[in-house]
Amino acid sequence: MATLGAPVKVSPLIKTVRWTGLVAGILYGSMHYKTLSRKETIIREEEAKLEAIRSVERQAAKDKANREELEALAKQML
């Protein structure tokens, strides 16, 4: 088994570039997340409005179907 040599000292320039890249990536991710979060909030609000409208329409269709069924049953009973 070979033994490893002494660790090589990393250049200060490379360290600076790595840390700068890390910080820049974190800042970019944060800004991008905020942008997407705002867009998603708007989409969710619009979908909530549409869902309210759809639920009213579904209830109206269900009431109409029930009324028609009851009328058909009433005719069968006579």
Gaussian input, Z-matrix of N, CA and C with variables (Angstrom, degrees):
# hf/3-21g

backbone

0 1
 N
 C     1     B1
 C     2     B2     1     A1
 N     3     B3     2     A2     1     D1
 C     4     B4     3     A3     2     D2
 C     5     B5     4     A4     3     D3
 N     6     B6     5     A5     4     D4
 C     7     B7     6     A6     5     D5
 C     8     B8     7     A7     6     D6
 N     9     B9     8     A8     7     D7
 C    10    B10     9     A9     8     D8
 C    11    B11    10    A10     9     D9
 N    12    B12    11    A11    10    D10
 C    13    B13    12    A12    11    D11
 C    14    B14    13    A13    12    D12
 N    15    B15    14    A14    13    D13
 C    16    B16    15    A15    14    D14
 C    17    B17    16    A16    15    D15
 N    18    B18    17    A17    16    D16
 C    19    B19    18    A18    17    D17
 C    20    B20    19    A19    18    D18
 N    21    B21    20    A20    19    D19
 C    22    B22    21    A21    20    D20
 C    23    B23    22    A22    21    D21
 N    24    B24    23    A23    22    D22
 C    25    B25    24    A24    23    D23
 C    26    B26    25    A25    24    D24
 N    27    B27    26    A26    25    D25
 C    28    B28    27    A27    26    D26
 C    29    B29    28    A28    27    D27
 N    30    B30    29    A29    28    D28
 C    31    B31    30    A30    29    D29
 C    32    B32    31    A31    30    D30
 N    33    B33    32    A32    31    D31
 C    34    B34    33    A33    32    D32
 C    35    B35    34    A34    33    D33
 N    36    B36    35    A35    34    D34
 C    37    B37    36    A36    35    D35
 C    38    B38    37    A37    36    D36
 N    39    B39    38    A38    37    D37
 C    40    B40    39    A39    38    D38
 C    41    B41    40    A40    39    D39
 N    42    B42    41    A41    40    D40
 C    43    B43    42    A42    41    D41
 C    44    B44    43    A43    42    D42
 N    45    B45    44    A44    43    D43
 C    46    B46    45    A45    44    D44
 C    47    B47    46    A46    45    D45
 N    48    B48    47    A47    46    D46
 C    49    B49    48    A48    47    D47
 C    50    B50    49    A49    48    D48
 N    51    B51    50    A50    49    D49
 C    52    B52    51    A51    50    D50
 C    53    B53    52    A52    51    D51
 N    54    B54    53    A53    52    D52
 C    55    B55    54    A54    53    D53
 C    56    B56    55    A55    54    D54
 N    57    B57    56    A56    55    D55
 C    58    B58    57    A57    56    D56
 C    59    B59    58    A58    57    D57
 N    60    B60    59    A59    58    D58
 C    61    B61    60    A60    59    D59
 C    62    B62    61    A61    60    D60
 N    63    B63    62    A62    61    D61
 C    64    B64    63    A63    62    D62
 C    65    B65    64    A64    63    D63
 N    66    B66    65    A65    64    D64
 C    67    B67    66    A66    65    D65
 C    68    B68    67    A67    66    D66
 N    69    B69    68    A68    67    D67
 C    70    B70    69    A69    68    D68
 C    71    B71    70    A70    69    D69
 N    72    B72    71    A71    70    D70
 C    73    B73    72    A72    71    D71
 C    74    B74    73    A73    72    D72
 N    75    B75    74    A74    73    D73
 C    76    B76    75    A75    74    D74
 C    77    B77    76    A76    75    D75
 N    78    B78    77    A77    76    D76
 C    79    B79    78    A78    77    D77
 C    80    B80    79    A79    78    D78
 N    81    B81    80    A80    79    D79
 C    82    B82    81    A81    80    D80
 C    83    B83    82    A82    81    D81
 N    84    B84    83    A83    82    D82
 C    85    B85    84    A84    83    D83
 C    86    B86    85    A85    84    D84
 N    87    B87    86    A86    85    D85
 C    88    B88    87    A87    86    D86
 C    89    B89    88    A88    87    D87
 N    90    B90    89    A89    88    D88
 C    91    B91    90    A90    89    D89
 C    92    B92    91    A91    90    D90
 N    93    B93    92    A92    91    D91
 C    94    B94    93    A93    92    D92
 C    95    B95    94    A94    93    D93
 N    96    B96    95    A95    94    D94
 C    97    B97    96    A96    95    D95
 C    98    B98    97    A97    96    D96
 N    99    B99    98    A98    97    D97
 C   100   B100    99    A99    98    D98
 C   101   B101   100   A100    99    D99
 N   102   B102   101   A101   100   D100
 C   103   B103   102   A102   101   D101
 C   104   B104   103   A103   102   D102
 N   105   B105   104   A104   103   D103
 C   106   B106   105   A105   104   D104
 C   107   B107   106   A106   105   D105
 N   108   B108   107   A107   106   D106
 C   109   B109   108   A108   107   D107
 C   110   B110   109   A109   108   D108
 N   111   B111   110   A110   109   D109
 C   112   B112   111   A111   110   D110
 C   113   B113   112   A112   111   D111
 N   114   B114   113   A113   112   D112
 C   115   B115   114   A114   113   D113
 C   116   B116   115   A115   114   D114
 N   117   B117   116   A116   115   D115
 C   118   B118   117   A117   116   D116
 C   119   B119   118   A118   117   D117
 N   120   B120   119   A119   118   D118
 C   121   B121   120   A120   119   D119
 C   122   B122   121   A121   120   D120
 N   123   B123   122   A122   121   D121
 C   124   B124   123   A123   122   D122
 C   125   B125   124   A124   123   D123
 N   126   B126   125   A125   124   D124
 C   127   B127   126   A126   125   D125
 C   128   B128   127   A127   126   D126
 N   129   B129   128   A128   127   D127
 C   130   B130   129   A129   128   D128
 C   131   B131   130   A130   129   D129
 N   132   B132   131   A131   130   D130
 C   133   B133   132   A132   131   D131
 C   134   B134   133   A133   132   D132
 N   135   B135   134   A134   133   D133
 C   136   B136   135   A135   134   D134
 C   137   B137   136   A136   135   D135
 N   138   B138   137   A137   136   D136
 C   139   B139   138   A138   137   D137
 C   140   B140   139   A139   138   D138
 N   141   B141   140   A140   139   D139
 C   142   B142   141   A141   140   D140
 C   143   B143   142   A142   141   D141
 N   144   B144   143   A143   142   D142
 C   145   B145   144   A144   143   D143
 C   146   B146   145   A145   144   D144
 N   147   B147   146   A146   145   D145
 C   148   B148   147   A147   146   D146
 C   149   B149   148   A148   147   D147
 N   150   B150   149   A149   148   D148
 C   151   B151   150   A150   149   D149
 C   152   B152   151   A151   150   D150
 N   153   B153   152   A152   151   D151
 C   154   B154   153   A153   152   D152
 C   155   B155   154   A154   153   D153
 N   156   B156   155   A155   154   D154
 C   157   B157   156   A156   155   D155
 C   158   B158   157   A157   156   D156
 N   159   B159   158   A158   157   D157
 C   160   B160   159   A159   158   D158
 C   161   B161   160   A160   159   D159
 N   162   B162   161   A161   160   D160
 C   163   B163   162   A162   161   D161
 C   164   B164   163   A163   162   D162
 N   165   B165   164   A164   163   D163
 C   166   B166   165   A165   164   D164
 C   167   B167   166   A166   165   D165
 N   168   B168   167   A167   166   D166
 C   169   B169   168   A168   167   D167
 C   170   B170   169   A169   168   D168
 N   171   B171   170   A170   169   D169
 C   172   B172   171   A171   170   D170
 C   173   B173   172   A172   171   D171
 N   174   B174   173   A173   172   D172
 C   175   B175   174   A174   173   D173
 C   176   B176   175   A175   174   D174
 N   177   B177   176   A176   175   D175
 C   178   B178   177   A177   176   D176
 C   179   B179   178   A178   177   D177
 N   180   B180   179   A179   178   D178
 C   181   B181   180   A180   179   D179
 C   182   B182   181   A181   180   D180
 N   183   B183   182   A182   181   D181
 C   184   B184   183   A183   182   D182
 C   185   B185   184   A184   183   D183
 N   186   B186   185   A185   184   D184
 C   187   B187   186   A186   185   D185
 C   188   B188   187   A187   186   D186
 N   189   B189   188   A188   187   D187
 C   190   B190   189   A189   188   D188
 C   191   B191   190   A190   189   D189
 N   192   B192   191   A191   190   D190
 C   193   B193   192   A192   191   D191
 C   194   B194   193   A193   192   D192
 N   195   B195   194   A194   193   D193
 C   196   B196   195   A195   194   D194
 C   197   B197   196   A196   195   D195
 N   198   B198   197   A197   196   D196
 C   199   B199   198   A198   197   D197
 C   200   B200   199   A199   198   D198
 N   201   B201   200   A200   199   D199
 C   202   B202   201   A201   200   D200
 C   203   B203   202   A202   201   D201
 N   204   B204   203   A203   202   D202
 C   205   B205   204   A204   203   D203
 C   206   B206   205   A205   204   D204
 N   207   B207   206   A206   205   D205
 C   208   B208   207   A207   206   D206
 C   209   B209   208   A208   207   D207
 N   210   B210   209   A209   208   D208
 C   211   B211   210   A210   209   D209
 C   212   B212   211   A211   210   D210
 N   213   B213   212   A212   211   D211
 C   214   B214   213   A213   212   D212
 C   215   B215   214   A214   213   D213
 N   216   B216   215   A215   214   D214
 C   217   B217   216   A216   215   D215
 C   218   B218   217   A217   216   D216
 N   219   B219   218   A218   217   D217
 C   220   B220   219   A219   218   D218
 C   221   B221   220   A220   219   D219
 N   222   B222   221   A221   220   D220
 C   223   B223   222   A222   221   D221
 C   224   B224   223   A223   222   D222
 N   225   B225   224   A224   223   D223
 C   226   B226   225   A225   224   D224
 C   227   B227   226   A226   225   D225
 N   228   B228   227   A227   226   D226
 C   229   B229   228   A228   227   D227
 C   230   B230   229   A229   228   D228
 N   231   B231   230   A230   229   D229
 C   232   B232   231   A231   230   D230
 C   233   B233   232   A232   231   D231

   B1=1.4415
   B2=1.5178
   B3=1.3526
   B4=1.4621
   B5=1.5181
   B6=1.2954
   B7=1.4622
   B8=1.5185
   B9=1.2828
   B10=1.4530
   B11=1.5203
   B12=1.3130
   B13=1.4546
   B14=1.5133
   B15=1.2885
   B16=1.4618
   B17=1.5248
   B18=1.3379
   B19=1.4629
   B20=1.5291
   B21=1.3374
   B22=1.4512
   B23=1.5196
   B24=1.3220
   B25=1.4518
   B26=1.5330
   B27=1.3613
   B28=1.4640
   B29=1.5213
   B30=1.3046
   B31=1.4635
   B32=1.5228
   B33=1.3317
   B34=1.4645
   B35=1.5322
   B36=1.3314
   B37=1.4578
   B38=1.5301
   B39=1.3249
   B40=1.4634
   B41=1.5230
   B42=1.3198
   B43=1.4752
   B44=1.5263
   B45=1.3351
   B46=1.4596
   B47=1.5248
   B48=1.3219
   B49=1.4612
   B50=1.5202
   B51=1.3093
   B52=1.4711
   B53=1.5274
   B54=1.3321
   B55=1.4533
   B56=1.5286
   B57=1.3259
   B58=1.4607
   B59=1.5266
   B60=1.3280
   B61=1.4643
   B62=1.5185
   B63=1.3199
   B64=1.4646
   B65=1.5256
   B66=1.3215
   B67=1.4692
   B68=1.5355
   B69=1.3377
   B70=1.4620
   B71=1.5230
   B72=1.3303
   B73=1.4608
   B74=1.5159
   B75=1.3221
   B76=1.4701
   B77=1.5269
   B78=1.3383
   B79=1.4621
   B80=1.5293
   B81=1.3268
   B82=1.4602
   B83=1.5279
   B84=1.3189
   B85=1.4592
   B86=1.5125
   B87=1.3214
   B88=1.4610
   B89=1.5240
   B90=1.3326
   B91=1.4663
   B92=1.5279
   B93=1.3098
   B94=1.4621
   B95=1.5311
   B96=1.3238
   B97=1.4604
   B98=1.5306
   B99=1.3352
   B100=1.4656
   B101=1.5225
   B102=1.3326
   B103=1.4693
   B104=1.5263
   B105=1.3210
   B106=1.4640
   B107=1.5269
   B108=1.3220
   B109=1.4606
   B110=1.5262
   B111=1.3349
   B112=1.4712
   B113=1.5175
   B114=1.3278
   B115=1.4644
   B116=1.5272
   B117=1.3206
   B118=1.4595
   B119=1.5217
   B120=1.3199
   B121=1.4653
   B122=1.5255
   B123=1.3242
   B124=1.4669
   B125=1.5214
   B126=1.3154
   B127=1.4675
   B128=1.5294
   B129=1.3276
   B130=1.4759
   B131=1.5192
   B132=1.3366
   B133=1.4645
   B134=1.5243
   B135=1.3348
   B136=1.4666
   B137=1.5192
   B138=1.3308
   B139=1.4657
   B140=1.5242
   B141=1.3254
   B142=1.4643
   B143=1.5327
   B144=1.3395
   B145=1.4709
   B146=1.5293
   B147=1.3321
   B148=1.4604
   B149=1.5266
   B150=1.3260
   B151=1.4712
   B152=1.5196
   B153=1.3232
   B154=1.4668
   B155=1.5321
   B156=1.3162
   B157=1.4649
   B158=1.5202
   B159=1.3343
   B160=1.4687
   B161=1.5241
   B162=1.3335
   B163=1.4663
   B164=1.5282
   B165=1.3272
   B166=1.4737
   B167=1.5239
   B168=1.3353
   B169=1.4628
   B170=1.5270
   B171=1.3423
   B172=1.4699
   B173=1.5253
   B174=1.3284
   B175=1.4613
   B176=1.5245
   B177=1.3335
   B178=1.4649
   B179=1.5242
   B180=1.3239
   B181=1.4662
   B182=1.5249
   B183=1.3205
   B184=1.4606
   B185=1.5291
   B186=1.3360
   B187=1.4683
   B188=1.5281
   B189=1.3362
   B190=1.4598
   B191=1.5248
   B192=1.3337
   B193=1.4602
   B194=1.5257
   B195=1.3318
   B196=1.4689
   B197=1.5233
   B198=1.3245
   B199=1.4612
   B200=1.5341
   B201=1.3372
   B202=1.4607
   B203=1.5246
   B204=1.3202
   B205=1.4645
   B206=1.5246
   B207=1.3246
   B208=1.4596
   B209=1.5379
   B210=1.3225
   B211=1.4643
   B212=1.5308
   B213=1.3406
   B214=1.4592
   B215=1.5314
   B216=1.3241
   B217=1.4755
   B218=1.5330
   B219=1.3257
   B220=1.4610
   B221=1.5401
   B222=1.3281
   B223=1.4658
   B224=1.5154
   B225=1.3293
   B226=1.4626
   B227=1.5409
   B228=1.3012
   B229=1.4639
   B230=1.5207
   B231=1.3195
   B232=1.4622
   B233=1.4693
   A1=108.12
   A2=114.46
   A3=119.29
   A4=109.50
   A5=114.33
   A6=118.71
   A7=108.87
   A8=115.01
   A9=120.49
   A10=109.03
   A11=115.44
   A12=120.05
   A13=110.74
   A14=114.94
   A15=120.76
   A16=108.89
   A17=117.50
   A18=119.67
   A19=110.97
   A20=114.87
   A21=120.90
   A22=108.08
   A23=115.85
   A24=120.63
   A25=108.66
   A26=116.85
   A27=122.27
   A28=108.49
   A29=114.87
   A30=121.80
   A31=110.70
   A32=117.86
   A33=120.39
   A34=112.34
   A35=116.98
   A36=120.19
   A37=110.59
   A38=116.78
   A39=120.84
   A40=110.38
   A41=117.67
   A42=120.80
   A43=110.61
   A44=116.01
   A45=120.18
   A46=110.77
   A47=116.63
   A48=120.51
   A49=110.44
   A50=118.14
   A51=121.04
   A52=111.21
   A53=117.09
   A54=120.67
   A55=111.10
   A56=116.81
   A57=120.36
   A58=110.13
   A59=115.78
   A60=119.69
   A61=111.94
   A62=116.54
   A63=120.51
   A64=111.20
   A65=116.13
   A66=120.48
   A67=110.42
   A68=116.62
   A69=119.72
   A70=110.65
   A71=117.73
   A72=121.11
   A73=112.41
   A74=116.25
   A75=120.06
   A76=110.50
   A77=116.71
   A78=119.84
   A79=111.46
   A80=116.81
   A81=120.39
   A82=110.39
   A83=116.62
   A84=120.38
   A85=112.12
   A86=116.07
   A87=120.15
   A88=111.23
   A89=116.65
   A90=119.72
   A91=111.02
   A92=117.03
   A93=121.04
   A94=110.60
   A95=116.69
   A96=121.09
   A97=110.65
   A98=116.86
   A99=120.05
   A100=111.05
   A101=116.34
   A102=120.79
   A103=110.39
   A104=116.35
   A105=119.87
   A106=111.41
   A107=116.87
   A108=120.98
   A109=110.60
   A110=116.98
   A111=120.07
   A112=111.16
   A113=116.61
   A114=120.20
   A115=110.88
   A116=116.58
   A117=120.73
   A118=111.21
   A119=117.60
   A120=121.21
   A121=110.15
   A122=116.74
   A123=120.70
   A124=110.01
   A125=116.87
   A126=120.68
   A127=110.29
   A128=117.04
   A129=120.05
   A130=111.89
   A131=117.70
   A132=120.52
   A133=110.80
   A134=116.73
   A135=120.00
   A136=110.94
   A137=116.95
   A138=119.77
   A139=111.68
   A140=117.64
   A141=120.32
   A142=110.48
   A143=116.00
   A144=119.52
   A145=110.27
   A146=115.85
   A147=119.58
   A148=111.57
   A149=117.26
   A150=120.48
   A151=110.51
   A152=117.58
   A153=120.52
   A154=109.88
   A155=116.60
   A156=120.49
   A157=110.44
   A158=116.19
   A159=119.92
   A160=111.87
   A161=116.48
   A162=118.40
   A163=110.82
   A164=117.23
   A165=120.43
   A166=109.65
   A167=116.51
   A168=119.97
   A169=111.30
   A170=116.66
   A171=119.69
   A172=111.29
   A173=116.41
   A174=120.13
   A175=110.31
   A176=117.13
   A177=120.22
   A178=110.27
   A179=116.96
   A180=120.20
   A181=110.69
   A182=117.01
   A183=120.70
   A184=110.43
   A185=116.75
   A186=120.49
   A187=110.91
   A188=116.39
   A189=120.30
   A190=110.36
   A191=117.30
   A192=121.22
   A193=110.36
   A194=117.49
   A195=121.07
   A196=111.02
   A197=116.88
   A198=120.82
   A199=110.31
   A200=116.90
   A201=120.38
   A202=111.27
   A203=116.21
   A204=119.34
   A205=110.97
   A206=116.17
   A207=119.44
   A208=111.10
   A209=117.64
   A210=120.63
   A211=110.18
   A212=117.25
   A213=120.34
   A214=109.81
   A215=117.33
   A216=120.71
   A217=110.65
   A218=116.71
   A219=120.88
   A220=109.98
   A221=116.71
   A222=119.73
   A223=110.51
   A224=117.66
   A225=120.77
   A226=110.49
   A227=116.93
   A228=120.28
   A229=110.85
   A230=118.73
   A231=120.78
   A232=111.69
   D1=130.31
   D2=-178.22
   D3=-85.18
   D4=143.76
   D5=177.62
   D6=-92.06
   D7=147.47
   D8=-179.97
   D9=-82.04
   D10=147.91
   D11=178.16
   D12=-80.97
   D13=-177.91
   D14=178.86
   D15=-65.46
   D16=142.67
   D17=-179.68
   D18=-63.63
   D19=144.57
   D20=179.66
   D21=-83.61
   D22=137.64
   D23=-179.93
   D24=-74.56
   D25=129.99
   D26=-178.67
   D27=-80.18
   D28=137.84
   D29=-178.45
   D30=-62.17
   D31=140.25
   D32=176.70
   D33=-59.89
   D34=-32.18
   D35=177.40
   D36=-63.55
   D37=-44.51
   D38=178.94
   D39=-64.25
   D40=-41.78
   D41=177.69
   D42=-60.76
   D43=-43.68
   D44=-179.22
   D45=-63.58
   D46=-43.60
   D47=179.71
   D48=-64.15
   D49=-41.46
   D50=179.13
   D51=-62.18
   D52=-48.66
   D53=-178.53
   D54=-66.11
   D55=-38.67
   D56=178.08
   D57=-63.52
   D58=-43.15
   D59=177.78
   D60=-62.48
   D61=-40.69
   D62=178.97
   D63=-63.16
   D64=-48.86
   D65=-179.29
   D66=-64.04
   D67=-42.79
   D68=179.14
   D69=-62.38
   D70=-40.19
   D71=178.40
   D72=-64.34
   D73=-40.32
   D74=178.71
   D75=-65.94
   D76=-43.69
   D77=179.03
   D78=-64.55
   D79=-42.84
   D80=178.28
   D81=-61.77
   D82=-45.83
   D83=179.97
   D84=-60.58
   D85=-39.96
   D86=179.32
   D87=-64.62
   D88=-45.62
   D89=179.75
   D90=-65.96
   D91=-40.42
   D92=179.95
   D93=-65.24
   D94=-40.26
   D95=178.41
   D96=-62.03
   D97=-42.92
   D98=179.30
   D99=-62.17
   D100=-42.43
   D101=179.44
   D102=-61.81
   D103=-49.14
   D104=-179.42
   D105=-66.02
   D106=-34.53
   D107=179.75
   D108=-63.78
   D109=-42.70
   D110=178.34
   D111=-63.17
   D112=-44.44
   D113=179.66
   D114=-62.27
   D115=-42.67
   D116=-179.10
   D117=-66.03
   D118=-36.11
   D119=177.81
   D120=-62.48
   D121=-43.12
   D122=178.92
   D123=-63.72
   D124=-43.36
   D125=-179.96
   D126=-62.85
   D127=-43.55
   D128=179.71
   D129=-62.94
   D130=-39.45
   D131=178.20
   D132=-63.36
   D133=-43.34
   D134=178.98
   D135=-64.63
   D136=-40.89
   D137=178.75
   D138=-66.23
   D139=-34.21
   D140=177.42
   D141=-65.02
   D142=-41.00
   D143=177.87
   D144=-63.63
   D145=-45.40
   D146=-179.98
   D147=-64.96
   D148=-37.00
   D149=179.37
   D150=-64.23
   D151=-38.07
   D152=177.30
   D153=-62.35
   D154=-43.57
   D155=178.94
   D156=-64.79
   D157=-43.56
   D158=-179.71
   D159=-63.45
   D160=-38.85
   D161=-179.12
   D162=-66.31
   D163=-37.41
   D164=176.73
   D165=-64.53
   D166=-43.13
   D167=179.25
   D168=-64.70
   D169=-41.16
   D170=177.99
   D171=-62.98
   D172=-41.39
   D173=179.69
   D174=-65.21
   D175=-39.89
   D176=178.70
   D177=-64.57
   D178=-42.09
   D179=178.67
   D180=-65.09
   D181=-38.45
   D182=179.46
   D183=-67.05
   D184=-41.85
   D185=178.12
   D186=-63.42
   D187=-40.40
   D188=179.55
   D189=-64.74
   D190=-42.84
   D191=179.51
   D192=-64.19
   D193=-41.34
   D194=178.58
   D195=-64.30
   D196=-42.29
   D197=179.70
   D198=-63.46
   D199=-43.75
   D200=178.86
   D201=-64.03
   D202=-39.08
   D203=178.85
   D204=-65.65
   D205=-42.79
   D206=178.83
   D207=-64.25
   D208=-39.38
   D209=177.47
   D210=-64.18
   D211=-40.01
   D212=179.40
   D213=-65.87
   D214=-40.69
   D215=178.00
   D216=-65.25
   D217=-38.59
   D218=-179.92
   D219=-64.36
   D220=-39.64
   D221=178.58
   D222=-66.98
   D223=-36.21
   D224=179.68
   D225=-68.42
   D226=-30.86
   D227=-177.96
   D228=-74.18
   D229=-24.90
   D230=-176.72
   D231=-83.50

